[in-house]
């Protein structure tokens, strides 16, 4: 039995059938055999983005495309894996040649994590960590989503800086943010759910706000059933307005309507950290953490396919071969020419992939 339209995906049906949340509809929970041998039509451009003299790349998982379709925005962790105590600007914009053209956001973040550029060119960044009771440089920061103008003016914040909690006033480790065509805001909240033996009240949810930041609703909790999450790590909309969630700890994509109704799940894109869907409904999914424990048999890298039918068409493999840890792109985006950008946490780099 094959997934419709999916190349080299053999469906192995499990013995458990689960009931979907909406309408009590039954569906078959399934696992997909590893997809590691698809063609790679890209070549890698190393050291594409040029940092200022004396500054080196830190970990980064946040990358998106400017509304011009060519320039690249990145939120980088200040030369380390944290911006706590740093006075470096965390948000950077590069032109198509890799030249830095603007930067801002110094002193605002601990752990810049997810990024979204909206239709007006505004830049949204999530700060996925908060105070830890040890480092005073983290106090009063974190657990927020910040909306900037393209020039770096703070236009809106969601969540209260430095305080973890529940909506409408608070967020808790927000992973990613995206806006719908009408401006509604969706936040993937909860970064710790994929860890083993987490408490059952660990945050794992999607939070919806109006374009002005007014709380609308929340859905999801820790778990593996439809509509539940184990770290909703990335968000993207397709052309039909469906919300795609990279449910990393559950090794799947979950697809919802904008009211939170579960539509379906896909497993053929592997254990995604990042997800990006372009205007042609090409889906780019970055797997930065698969290994023998978390996702046996699957290789790390970027799988590229269709958001319409789920077909996986190509694969950019992780050049690193270590069996554990994080190395391949965690954040992913593609410009209007189809060039792919991978933001790497473990390797601390922003790689560019161009068609051969």
Buried (B, 14 or more C-beta within 10 A) or exposed (E): EEBEEBBBBEBEEEEEEBEBBBEEEEEEBBEBBBBBEBEBBBEBBEEBBEBEEEBEBBBBBBBBBBBEEBBBBBBBBBBBBBBBEBEBBBBBBBBBEBEBEBBBBBBBBBBBBBBBBBEEBBBBBBBBBBBEEEEEBBBEBBBBBBBBEBEBEEEBBBBBBBBBEEBBEBBBBBBBBBBBEEEBBBBBBBBBBBEEEBEEEBBBBBBBBEEEBEBBEBBBBBBBBBBBBBBBBBBBBBEEEBBBBBBBBBBBBBBBEBEBBBBBBBBBBBBBBBBBBBEEBBBBBBBBBBBEEBBEEBBBBBBBBBBBEBBBBBBBBBEBEEEEEBBBBBBBBBBEEBBBBBBBBBBBBBBBBBEE
